[in-house]
């Protein structure tokens, strides 16, 4: 098993992706694929944005 480095995303990127998910124009899977992240991550960022609003 190889050990890789984790990707660190900026707060602005997380907010942008989270807001995209909140708008609901695209599915979470479409957004995740577009930005190269896992759908679960998009859902977590969406929840974080909603909690801060």
C-alpha distance matrix in Angstrom:
0.0 3.8 6.7 9.7 13.3 15.1 18.2 21.4 24.3 27.9 30.3 32.4 29.7 28.8 32.5 33.2 30.5 31.7 35.3 34.6 33.2 36.3 38.7 37.5 38.4 35.0 32.5 29.5 27.4 29.5 29.2 25.4 25.1 27.7 26.0 22.3 21.3 20.4 23.7 23.0 23.0 26.3 27.7 26.9 28.4 31.4 32.0 31.8 34.4 36.6 36.6 37.7 40.5
3.8 0.0 3.8 6.4 10.1 12.4 15.4 18.7 21.7 25.3 27.9 30.0 27.3 26.8 30.6 31.1 28.8 30.2 33.7 33.0 32.1 35.2 37.5 36.5 37.3 34.0 31.8 28.7 26.7 28.5 27.8 24.1 23.8 26.0 24.0 20.5 19.7 19.5 23.1 22.6 21.9 25.2 27.0 26.0 27.1 30.3 31.1 30.6 33.0 35.5 35.5 36.3 39.1
6.7 3.8 0.0 3.8 7.0 9.4 12.7 15.6 19.0 22.3 24.9 27.2 24.8 24.2 28.0 28.8 26.8 28.1 31.6 31.3 30.4 33.4 35.8 35.2 36.1 33.0 31.0 27.7 26.1 27.9 26.8 23.1 23.3 25.2 22.7 19.5 18.4 18.4 22.0 21.2 20.1 23.4 25.3 23.8 24.8 28.2 28.8 28.0 30.4 33.1 32.9 33.4 36.4
9.7 6.4 3.8 0.0 3.8 6.5 9.3 12.5 15.7 19.1 21.9 24.0 21.5 21.3 25.1 25.7 23.7 25.3 28.8 28.4 27.8 30.9 33.1 32.7 33.4 30.4 28.7 25.4 24.0 25.3 24.0 20.4 20.6 22.2 19.5 16.4 15.6 16.3 20.0 19.6 18.0 21.1 23.3 22.0 22.4 25.9 26.9 25.9 28.0 30.9 30.9 31.2 34.0
13.3 10.1 7.0 3.8 0.0 3.8 6.5 9.1 12.6 15.8 18.6 20.8 18.7 18.6 22.3 23.1 21.6 23.2 26.5 26.5 26.2 29.0 31.3 31.2 32.1 29.3 27.9 24.6 23.6 24.8 22.9 19.6 20.1 21.2 18.1 15.6 14.6 15.8 19.5 18.9 16.7 19.6 22.0 20.4 20.3 23.9 25.0 23.6 25.6 28.6 28.6 28.5 31.4
15.1 12.4 9.4 6.5 3.8 0.0 3.8 6.3 9.6 13.0 15.5 17.8 15.6 15.1 18.9 19.8 18.2 19.6 23.0 23.1 22.7 25.4 27.8 27.8 28.8 26.2 24.8 21.3 20.7 22.0 19.9 16.6 17.7 18.8 15.6 13.3 11.7 12.9 16.3 15.6 13.1 16.0 18.4 16.6 16.6 20.2 21.2 19.9 21.9 24.9 24.9 24.9 27.7
18.2 15.4 12.7 9.3 6.5 3.8 0.0 3.8 6.4 9.9 12.8 14.6 12.3 12.3 16.1 16.7 15.3 17.1 20.2 20.2 20.3 23.1 25.1 25.4 26.2 23.7 22.8 19.5 19.0 19.8 17.4 14.5 15.6 16.1 12.6 10.8 9.7 11.9 15.2 15.0 12.0 14.3 17.1 15.6 14.8 18.3 19.9 18.5 19.9 23.1 23.5 23.2 25.8
21.4 18.7 15.6 12.5 9.1 6.3 3.8 0.0 3.8 6.7 9.5 11.8 10.2 10.2 13.7 14.8 14.2 15.6 18.6 19.2 19.6 21.9 24.1 24.9 25.9 23.9 23.2 19.9 20.1 20.8 17.8 15.5 17.2 17.1 13.4 12.7 11.3 13.5 16.2 15.7 12.2 14.0 16.8 14.8 13.3 17.0 18.4 16.3 17.6 21.0 21.2 20.4 23.1
24.3 21.7 19.0 15.7 12.6 9.6 6.4 3.8 0.0 3.8 6.6 8.3 6.4 6.7 10.2 11.1 10.7 12.4 15.1 15.8 16.5 18.7 20.6 21.7 22.6 20.9 20.6 17.6 18.2 18.5 15.2 13.5 15.5 14.9 11.1 11.4 10.1 12.7 14.8 14.7 11.0 11.9 14.8 13.1 10.9 14.3 16.2 14.1 14.7 18.3 18.9 18.0 20.2
27.9 25.3 22.3 19.1 15.8 13.0 9.9 6.7 3.8 0.0 3.8 5.3 5.2 6.4 8.7 9.9 10.9 12.3 14.3 15.6 16.9 18.5 20.3 22.0 22.9 21.8 22.0 19.2 20.4 20.3 16.7 15.7 17.9 16.7 13.0 14.2 13.2 15.9 17.3 17.2 13.4 13.6 16.3 14.5 11.6 14.6 16.4 13.8 13.7 17.5 18.0 16.3 18.4
30.3 27.9 24.9 21.9 18.6 15.5 12.8 9.5 6.6 3.8 0.0 3.8 5.5 5.1 6.1 8.5 10.0 10.3 12.1 14.2 15.4 16.3 18.3 20.3 21.7 21.1 21.3 18.6 20.5 20.5 16.8 16.3 19.0 17.8 14.4 16.1 14.6 16.7 17.4 16.9 13.2 12.9 15.0 12.9 9.7 12.3 13.9 10.9 10.5 14.3 14.6 12.7 14.8
32.4 30.0 27.2 24.0 20.8 17.8 14.6 11.8 8.3 5.3 3.8 0.0 3.8 5.5 5.1 6.1 8.7 9.7 10.5 12.3 14.3 15.2 16.5 18.9 19.7 19.4 20.3 18.1 20.0 19.4 15.6 15.8 18.3 16.4 13.4 15.7 14.9 17.5 17.9 18.1 14.6 13.4 15.8 14.6 10.9 12.7 15.0 12.5 11.0 14.7 15.8 13.7 14.9
29.7 27.3 24.8 21.5 18.7 15.6 12.3 10.2 6.4 5.2 5.5 3.8 0.0 3.8 5.4 5.1 6.2 8.4 9.9 10.7 12.5 14.3 15.5 17.3 17.8 16.9 17.6 15.3 16.8 16.1 12.4 12.3 14.6 12.8 9.6 11.9 11.3 14.1 14.8 15.5 12.0 10.8 13.8 13.1 9.7 11.7 14.5 12.7 11.6 15.2 16.8 15.4 16.6
28.8 26.8 24.2 21.3 18.6 15.1 12.3 10.2 6.7 6.4 5.1 5.5 3.8 0.0 3.8 5.5 5.3 6.0 8.5 9.9 10.7 12.2 14.3 15.9 17.2 16.2 16.2 13.5 15.4 15.5 11.8 11.4 14.4 13.5 10.4 12.3 10.6 12.5 12.7 12.7 9.2 8.1 10.5 9.4 6.0 8.4 10.8 9.1 8.6 12.2 13.5 12.7 14.3
32.5 30.6 28.0 25.1 22.3 18.9 16.1 13.7 10.2 8.7 6.1 5.1 5.4 3.8 0.0 3.8 5.5 5.0 6.0 8.5 9.8 10.3 12.2 14.5 15.9 15.8 16.4 14.2 16.8 16.6 12.8 13.5 16.5 15.1 12.7 15.2 13.7 15.4 14.8 14.8 11.8 9.9 11.5 10.7 6.9 7.8 10.3 8.5 6.4 10.0 11.8 10.4 11.2
33.2 31.1 28.8 25.7 23.1 19.8 16.7 14.8 11.1 9.9 8.5 6.1 5.1 5.5 3.8 0.0 3.8 5.5 5.3 6.3 8.8 10.0 10.8 13.0 13.6 13.5 14.7 13.1 15.4 14.4 10.7 12.0 14.6 12.5 10.5 13.7 13.0 15.2 14.6 15.6 12.8 10.2 12.5 12.7 9.1 9.3 12.6 11.7 9.3 12.3 14.8 13.6 13.7
30.5 28.8 26.8 23.7 21.6 18.2 15.3 14.2 10.7 10.9 10.0 8.7 6.2 5.3 5.5 3.8 0.0 3.8 5.5 5.1 6.4 8.8 10.1 11.2 12.1 11.1 11.6 9.6 11.7 11.1 7.4 8.4 11.3 9.9 8.0 10.9 9.9 11.6 10.8 12.1 9.6 6.7 9.4 10.3 7.2 7.4 11.1 11.0 9.6 12.2 14.8 14.6 15.0
31.7 30.2 28.1 25.3 23.2 19.6 17.1 15.6 12.4 12.3 10.3 9.7 8.4 6.0 5.0 5.5 3.8 0.0 3.8 5.4 5.2 6.3 8.8 10.2 12.2 11.8 11.8 9.6 12.6 12.8 9.4 10.3 13.8 13.0 11.4 13.8 11.9 12.7 11.1 11.4 9.3 6.3 7.4 8.1 4.9 3.9 7.5 7.8 6.1 8.4 11.2 11.4 11.7
35.3 33.7 31.6 28.8 26.5 23.0 20.2 18.6 15.1 14.3 12.1 10.5 9.9 8.5 6.0 5.3 5.5 3.8 0.0 3.8 5.3 4.9 6.2 8.8 10.5 11.2 12.3 11.1 14.4 13.8 10.6 12.6 15.7 14.2 13.2 16.2 14.9 15.9 14.1 14.8 13.0 9.7 10.5 11.5 8.5 6.5 9.7 10.0 7.1 8.7 12.0 11.7 10.8
34.6 33.0 31.3 28.4 26.5 23.1 20.2 19.2 15.8 15.6 14.2 12.3 10.7 9.9 8.5 6.3 5.1 5.4 3.8 0.0 3.8 5.5 5.3 6.8 7.5 7.7 9.3 8.8 11.7 10.5 7.5 10.3 12.8 11.2 11.0 14.2 13.5 14.6 12.6 14.3 12.9 9.3 10.7 12.7 10.1 8.2 11.9 12.8 10.5 11.8 15.3 15.3 14.5
33.2 32.1 30.4 27.8 26.2 22.7 20.3 19.6 16.5 16.9 15.4 14.3 12.5 10.7 9.8 8.8 6.4 5.2 5.3 3.8 0.0 3.8 5.5 5.4 7.6 7.1 7.2 6.1 9.6 9.6 7.2 9.4 12.4 11.9 11.9 14.3 12.9 13.0 10.3 11.6 11.0 7.2 7.6 10.3 8.7 6.1 9.5 11.4 9.9 10.5 13.9 14.9 14.3
36.3 35.2 33.4 30.9 29.0 25.4 23.1 21.9 18.7 18.5 16.3 15.2 14.3 12.2 10.3 10.0 8.8 6.3 4.9 5.5 3.8 0.0 3.8 5.3 8.4 9.4 9.8 9.4 13.1 13.1 10.9 13.2 16.2 15.6 15.4 18.0 16.4 16.3 13.5 14.1 13.6 10.1 9.4 11.4 9.9 6.3 8.8 10.8 8.6 8.1 11.8 12.9 11.6
38.7 37.5 35.8 33.1 31.3 27.8 25.1 24.1 20.6 20.3 18.3 16.5 15.5 14.3 12.2 10.8 10.1 8.8 6.2 5.3 5.5 3.8 0.0 3.8 5.7 8.0 9.8 10.6 13.9 13.0 11.2 14.3 16.7 15.4 15.9 18.9 18.0 18.4 15.6 16.9 16.4 12.7 12.6 15.0 13.1 9.9 12.6 14.4 11.7 11.3 15.2 15.7 13.8
37.5 36.5 35.2 32.7 31.2 27.8 25.4 24.9 21.7 22.0 20.3 18.9 17.3 15.9 14.5 13.0 11.2 10.2 8.8 6.8 5.4 5.3 3.8 0.0 3.8 5.4 6.6 8.3 11.4 10.7 9.9 12.9 15.1 14.5 15.6 18.2 17.3 17.1 13.9 15.6 15.8 12.2 11.8 14.9 13.9 10.7 13.3 15.8 13.8 13.2 16.9 18.2 16.6
38.4 37.3 36.1 33.4 32.1 28.8 26.2 25.9 22.6 22.9 21.7 19.7 17.8 17.2 15.9 13.6 12.1 12.2 10.5 7.5 7.6 8.4 5.7 3.8 0.0 3.8 6.9 9.5 11.7 9.9 9.6 13.2 14.5 13.3 15.1 17.9 17.8 18.1 15.3 17.6 17.8 14.0 14.5 17.7 16.3 13.6 16.6 18.8 16.6 16.5 20.2 21.1 19.4
35.0 34.0 33.0 30.4 29.3 26.2 23.7 23.9 20.9 21.8 21.1 19.4 16.9 16.2 15.8 13.5 11.1 11.8 11.2 7.7 7.1 9.4 8.0 5.4 3.8 0.0 3.8 6.6 8.1 6.1 6.5 9.9 10.9 10.3 12.4 14.8 14.8 14.9 12.2 15.0 15.4 11.9 12.8 16.2 15.2 13.0 16.2 18.5 16.9 17.2 20.8 21.8 20.8
32.5 31.8 31.0 28.7 27.9 24.8 22.8 23.2 20.6 22.0 21.3 20.3 17.6 16.2 16.4 14.7 11.6 11.8 12.3 9.3 7.2 9.8 9.8 6.6 6.9 3.8 0.0 3.8 5.3 5.2 6.3 8.6 10.0 10.7 12.6 14.1 13.4 12.6 9.4 12.1 13.3 10.2 10.5 14.2 14.1 12.1 14.8 17.5 16.8 16.9 20.1 21.7 21.2
29.5 28.7 27.7 25.4 24.6 21.3 19.5 19.9 17.6 19.2 18.6 18.1 15.3 13.5 14.2 13.1 9.6 9.6 11.1 8.8 6.1 9.4 10.6 8.3 9.5 6.6 3.8 0.0 3.8 5.5 5.2 6.1 8.6 9.9 10.7 11.8 10.4 9.3 5.9 8.5 9.5 6.6 7.1 10.8 10.9 9.5 12.2 14.7 14.6 15.1 17.9 19.6 19.7
27.4 26.7 26.1 24.0 23.6 20.7 19.0 20.1 18.2 20.4 20.5 20.0 16.8 15.4 16.8 15.4 11.7 12.6 14.4 11.7 9.6 13.1 13.9 11.4 11.7 8.1 5.3 3.8 0.0 3.8 5.5 5.1 6.1 8.5 10.0 10.2 9.3 8.1 5.5 9.0 10.4 8.5 9.7 13.0 13.5 12.8 15.4 17.7 17.9 18.7 21.4 23.0 23.3
29.5 28.5 27.9 25.3 24.8 22.0 19.8 20.8 18.5 20.3 20.5 19.4 16.1 15.5 16.6 14.4 11.1 12.8 13.8 10.5 9.6 13.1 13.0 10.7 9.9 6.1 5.2 5.5 3.8 0.0 3.8 5.5 5.2 6.1 8.7 9.9 10.3 10.3 8.5 12.1 12.7 10.2 12.1 15.3 14.9 14.1 17.2 19.2 18.6 19.7 22.7 23.9 23.8
29.2 27.8 26.8 24.0 22.9 19.9 17.4 17.8 15.2 16.7 16.8 15.6 12.4 11.8 12.8 10.7 7.4 9.4 10.6 7.5 7.2 10.9 11.2 9.9 9.6 6.5 6.3 5.2 5.5 3.8 0.0 3.8 5.5 5.1 6.3 8.4 8.4 9.3 7.8 11.0 10.5 7.6 10.2 12.9 11.8 11.3 14.7 16.2 15.4 17.0 19.9 20.7 20.8
25.4 24.1 23.1 20.4 19.6 16.6 14.5 15.5 13.5 15.7 16.3 15.8 12.3 11.4 13.5 12.0 8.4 10.3 12.6 10.3 9.4 13.2 14.3 12.9 13.2 9.9 8.6 6.1 5.1 5.5 3.8 0.0 3.8 5.4 5.3 5.8 5.0 5.6 5.1 8.5 8.0 6.3 9.3 11.6 11.1 11.6 14.7 16.0 16.0 17.8 20.3 21.2 21.9
25.1 23.8 23.3 20.6 20.1 17.7 15.6 17.2 15.5 17.9 19.0 18.3 14.6 14.4 16.5 14.6 11.3 13.8 15.7 12.8 12.4 16.2 16.7 15.1 14.5 10.9 10.0 8.6 6.1 5.2 5.5 3.8 0.0 3.8 5.5 5.1 6.4 7.5 7.9 11.5 11.3 10.1 13.0 15.3 14.8 15.4 18.5 19.7 19.7 21.5 24.0 24.9 25.5
27.7 26.0 25.2 22.2 21.2 18.8 16.1 17.1 14.9 16.7 17.8 16.4 12.8 13.5 15.1 12.5 9.9 13.0 14.2 11.2 11.9 15.6 15.4 14.5 13.3 10.3 10.7 9.9 8.5 6.1 5.1 5.4 3.8 0.0 3.8 5.8 8.0 10.3 10.5 13.9 12.9 11.1 14.3 16.5 15.1 15.5 19.0 19.9 19.1 21.2 24.0 24.3 24.6
26.0 24.0 22.7 19.5 18.1 15.6 12.6 13.4 11.1 13.0 14.4 13.4 9.6 10.4 12.7 10.5 8.0 11.4 13.2 11.0 11.9 15.4 15.9 15.6 15.1 12.4 12.6 10.7 10.0 8.7 6.3 5.3 5.5 3.8 0.0 3.8 5.7 8.9 10.0 12.8 10.8 9.5 13.2 14.5 12.8 14.0 17.4 17.6 17.2 19.8 22.1 22.2 22.9
22.3 20.5 19.5 16.4 15.6 13.3 10.8 12.7 11.4 14.2 16.1 15.7 11.9 12.3 15.2 13.7 10.9 13.8 16.2 14.2 14.3 18.0 18.9 18.2 17.9 14.8 14.1 11.8 10.2 9.9 8.4 5.8 5.1 5.8 3.8 0.0 3.8 7.0 9.3 11.9 10.4 10.2 13.8 14.9 14.0 15.7 18.7 19.0 19.2 21.8 23.8 24.1 25.3
21.3 19.7 18.4 15.6 14.6 11.7 9.7 11.3 10.1 13.2 14.6 14.9 11.3 10.6 13.7 13.0 9.9 11.9 14.9 13.5 12.9 16.4 18.0 17.3 17.8 14.8 13.4 10.4 9.3 10.3 8.4 5.0 6.4 8.0 5.7 3.8 0.0 3.8 6.5 8.4 6.7 7.3 10.7 11.5 11.1 13.1 15.6 16.0 16.8 19.2 20.9 21.6 23.1
20.4 19.5 18.4 16.3 15.8 12.9 11.9 13.5 12.7 15.9 16.7 17.5 14.1 12.5 15.4 15.2 11.6 12.7 15.9 14.6 13.0 16.3 18.4 17.1 18.1 14.9 12.6 9.3 8.1 10.3 9.3 5.6 7.5 10.3 8.9 7.0 3.8 0.0 3.8 5.4 5.3 6.8 9.0 10.2 11.1 12.7 14.7 15.7 17.1 18.9 20.5 21.8 23.3
23.7 23.1 22.0 20.0 19.5 16.3 15.2 16.2 14.8 17.3 17.4 17.9 14.8 12.7 14.8 14.6 10.8 11.1 14.1 12.6 10.3 13.5 15.6 13.9 15.3 12.2 9.4 5.9 5.5 8.5 7.8 5.1 7.9 10.5 10.0 9.3 6.5 3.8 0.0 3.8 5.3 5.1 6.4 8.8 10.0 10.6 12.5 14.4 15.5 16.7 18.6 20.3 21.5
23.0 22.6 21.2 19.6 18.9 15.6 15.0 15.7 14.7 17.2 16.9 18.1 15.5 12.7 14.8 15.6 12.1 11.4 14.8 14.3 11.6 14.1 16.9 15.6 17.6 15.0 12.1 8.5 9.0 12.1 11.0 8.5 11.5 13.9 12.8 11.9 8.4 5.4 3.8 0.0 3.8 5.4 5.1 6.3 8.7 9.8 10.7 12.5 14.4 15.4 16.7 18.7 20.3
23.0 21.9 20.1 18.0 16.7 13.1 12.0 12.2 11.0 13.4 13.2 14.6 12.0 9.2 11.8 12.8 9.6 9.3 13.0 12.9 11.0 13.6 16.4 15.8 17.8 15.4 13.3 9.5 10.4 12.7 10.5 8.0 11.3 12.9 10.8 10.4 6.7 5.3 5.3 3.8 0.0 3.8 5.4 5.1 6.2 8.5 9.9 10.6 12.4 14.3 15.4 16.8 18.7
26.3 25.2 23.4 21.1 19.6 16.0 14.3 14.0 11.9 13.6 12.9 13.4 10.8 8.1 9.9 10.2 6.7 6.3 9.7 9.3 7.2 10.1 12.7 12.2 14.0 11.9 10.2 6.6 8.5 10.2 7.6 6.3 10.1 11.1 9.5 10.2 7.3 6.8 5.1 5.4 3.8 0.0 3.8 5.5 5.2 6.1 8.6 9.9 10.6 12.3 14.3 15.6 16.7
27.7 27.0 25.3 23.3 22.0 18.4 17.1 16.8 14.8 16.3 15.0 15.8 13.8 10.5 11.5 12.5 9.4 7.4 10.5 10.7 7.6 9.4 12.6 11.8 14.5 12.8 10.5 7.1 9.7 12.1 10.2 9.3 13.0 14.3 13.2 13.8 10.7 9.0 6.4 5.1 5.4 3.8 0.0 3.8 5.5 5.0 6.2 8.7 10.0 10.6 12.4 14.5 15.6
26.9 26.0 23.8 22.0 20.4 16.6 15.6 14.8 13.1 14.5 12.9 14.6 13.1 9.4 10.7 12.7 10.3 8.1 11.5 12.7 10.3 11.4 15.0 14.9 17.7 16.2 14.2 10.8 13.0 15.3 12.9 11.6 15.3 16.5 14.5 14.9 11.5 10.2 8.8 6.3 5.1 5.5 3.8 0.0 3.8 5.4 5.1 6.2 8.7 10.0 10.6 12.6 14.5
28.4 27.1 24.8 22.4 20.3 16.6 14.8 13.3 10.9 11.6 9.7 10.9 9.7 6.0 6.9 9.1 7.2 4.9 8.5 10.1 8.7 9.9 13.1 13.9 16.3 15.2 14.1 10.9 13.5 14.9 11.8 11.1 14.8 15.1 12.8 14.0 11.1 11.1 10.0 8.7 6.2 5.2 5.5 3.8 0.0 3.8 5.4 5.0 6.2 8.6 9.9 10.7 12.5
31.4 30.3 28.2 25.9 23.9 20.2 18.3 17.0 14.3 14.6 12.3 12.7 11.7 8.4 7.8 9.3 7.4 3.9 6.5 8.2 6.1 6.3 9.9 10.7 13.6 13.0 12.1 9.5 12.8 14.1 11.3 11.6 15.4 15.5 14.0 15.7 13.1 12.7 10.6 9.8 8.5 6.1 5.0 5.4 3.8 0.0 3.8 5.5 5.3 6.3 8.7 10.2 10.9
32.0 31.1 28.8 26.9 25.0 21.2 19.9 18.4 16.2 16.4 13.9 15.0 14.5 10.8 10.3 12.6 11.1 7.5 9.7 11.9 9.5 8.8 12.6 13.3 16.6 16.2 14.8 12.2 15.4 17.2 14.7 14.7 18.5 19.0 17.4 18.7 15.6 14.7 12.5 10.7 9.9 8.6 6.2 5.1 5.4 3.8 0.0 3.8 5.5 5.1 6.2 8.8 10.1
31.8 30.6 28.0 25.9 23.6 19.9 18.5 16.3 14.1 13.8 10.9 12.5 12.7 9.1 8.5 11.7 11.0 7.8 10.0 12.8 11.4 10.8 14.4 15.8 18.8 18.5 17.5 14.7 17.7 19.2 16.2 16.0 19.7 19.9 17.6 19.0 16.0 15.7 14.4 12.5 10.6 9.9 8.7 6.2 5.0 5.5 3.8 0.0 3.8 5.5 5.2 6.4 8.8
34.4 33.0 30.4 28.0 25.6 21.9 19.9 17.6 14.7 13.7 10.5 11.0 11.6 8.6 6.4 9.3 9.6 6.1 7.1 10.5 9.9 8.6 11.7 13.8 16.6 16.9 16.8 14.6 17.9 18.6 15.4 16.0 19.7 19.1 17.2 19.2 16.8 17.1 15.5 14.4 12.4 10.6 10.0 8.7 6.2 5.3 5.5 3.8 0.0 3.8 5.5 5.3 6.4
36.6 35.5 33.1 30.9 28.6 24.9 23.1 21.0 18.3 17.5 14.3 14.7 15.2 12.2 10.0 12.3 12.2 8.4 8.7 11.8 10.5 8.1 11.3 13.2 16.5 17.2 16.9 15.1 18.7 19.7 17.0 17.8 21.5 21.2 19.8 21.8 19.2 18.9 16.7 15.4 14.3 12.3 10.6 10.0 8.6 6.3 5.1 5.5 3.8 0.0 3.8 5.5 5.3
36.6 35.5 32.9 30.9 28.6 24.9 23.5 21.2 18.9 18.0 14.6 15.8 16.8 13.5 11.8 14.8 14.8 11.2 12.0 15.3 13.9 11.8 15.2 16.9 20.2 20.8 20.1 17.9 21.4 22.7 19.9 20.3 24.0 24.0 22.1 23.8 20.9 20.5 18.6 16.7 15.4 14.3 12.4 10.6 9.9 8.7 6.2 5.2 5.5 3.8 0.0 3.8 5.6
37.7 36.3 33.4 31.2 28.5 24.9 23.2 20.4 18.0 16.3 12.7 13.7 15.4 12.7 10.4 13.6 14.6 11.4 11.7 15.3 14.9 12.9 15.7 18.2 21.1 21.8 21.7 19.6 23.0 23.9 20.7 21.2 24.9 24.3 22.2 24.1 21.6 21.8 20.3 18.7 16.8 15.6 14.5 12.6 10.7 10.2 8.8 6.4 5.3 5.5 3.8 0.0 3.8
40.5 39.1 36.4 34.0 31.4 27.7 25.8 23.1 20.2 18.4 14.8 14.9 16.6 14.3 11.2 13.7 15.0 11.7 10.8 14.5 14.3 11.6 13.8 16.6 19.4 20.8 21.2 19.7 23.3 23.8 20.8 21.9 25.5 24.6 22.9 25.3 23.1 23.3 21.5 20.3 18.7 16.7 15.6 14.5 12.5 10.9 10.1 8.8 6.4 5.3 5.6 3.8 0.0
